[in-house]
């Protein structure tokens, strides 16, 4: 957890969000903007109106943690979409190759041309022609699938998540590692301390105490929206770090591996 915390803390909020905006797929950026818009609306973007939100540190802590988990879920959805596309393409290519290799025949085939005329053709040549037609149809289907995949590339992650079942949606976050959860909670605690001021204890509800956690806190809507956007990106980045660590662990030799 400490390494995750240090990696997140190594960049300022502006740098973290800026790097995300310059590298993340547009559909993910759209999903995060849609999430913020659903929370705060578009009024805060209008200079003529300056609204504020009055809430408690307890509620803020819950909101920030939920934003981190949502960002984590968005990254998992991206991994899932990429895997589904890869499997679909592999099945199409593999199926075409298998049929082409298995179709081997010998002898002649009698074909009826018109009402009475019959023609004998080489069976292998006839089947080969049918295979070419099948391959052409498969190519057209693959191209159609590719176009559908390209359209799906632009689909918002939010729209993709809405199509999942409750069980599939739950799987987006039910395997988050304890280190990531600990890092999320620590980062939220530090953020709350910054909002509350240096005179209050730094931890979440347990350390703040019930009364302190329920004290009213007022924030401009624009500031709160920016903080939530930052937390979305933090959760997204934490999932990337976690996945990278899991991949590196798989590459490490086991205890029974021979020395290199």
Secondary structure, 3 states (H helix, E strand, C coil): CHHHHHHHHCCCHHHHHHHHHHHCCHHHHHHHHHHHHHHHCCHHHCCCCCCEEEEEHHHHHHHHHHHHHHHHHHHHHHHHHHHHHHHHHHHHHHHHHHHHHHCCCCCEEEEEECCCEEEEEEHHHHHHHHHHHHHHHHHHHHHHHHHHHHHHHCCCHHHHHHCCCHHHHHCCCCCCCHHHHHHHHHHHHHHHHHHHCCCCCCCCHHHHCHHHHCCEEEEEHHHHHHHHHHHHHHHHHHHHHHHHHHHHHHHCCCCCCCCC
